[in-house]
Amino acid sequence: MSLKNTHRRDAKHPEWRVLFSAVRVGLLAVLIVVVFDLIIPPGREPAFLKGSQWRPVLSQAGQQGLRALPPDIEAYIDRLKRERGI
């Protein structure tokens, strides 16, 4: 498939680009919340997360995603926290 055909196909269906961009932003938001939930100690999270109305939803989505991963991932994260004194 040439680049020219790809561009033409995207021009016919711009809603796909918007949809994929929205999904990408959502996944990034979930990732940020999961990192702060797992690594940053309670009470030391940034101000933009303290009063966030979306944090519980994003946190729950992140926890469901972590449960889908192999169990040794959480043990690895805990080991990193202990080693680095976080």
Contacts in CASP RR format, 6 or more apart in sequence:
PFRMAT RR
TARGET T0000
AUTHOR 0000-0000-0000
METHOD contacts of the structure
MODEL  1
MSLKNTHRRDAKHPEWRVLFSAVRVGLLAVLIVVVFDLIIPPGREPAFLK
GSQWRPVLSQAGQQGLRALPPDIEAYIDRLKRERGI
10 16 0 8 1.000
10 17 0 8 1.000
29 54 0 8 1.000
29 58 0 8 1.000
30 58 0 8 1.000
30 61 0 8 1.000
30 62 0 8 1.000
32 58 0 8 1.000
33 49 0 8 1.000
33 55 0 8 1.000
33 58 0 8 1.000
33 59 0 8 1.000
33 62 0 8 1.000
34 59 0 8 1.000
34 62 0 8 1.000
34 63 0 8 1.000
34 66 0 8 1.000
36 45 0 8 1.000
36 46 0 8 1.000
36 49 0 8 1.000
37 59 0 8 1.000
37 62 0 8 1.000
37 63 0 8 1.000
38 77 0 8 1.000
38 81 0 8 1.000
39 77 0 8 1.000
39 81 0 8 1.000
39 86 0 8 1.000
40 86 0 8 1.000
41 86 0 8 1.000
49 55 0 8 1.000
66 73 0 8 1.000
66 74 0 8 1.000
80 86 0 8 1.000
END
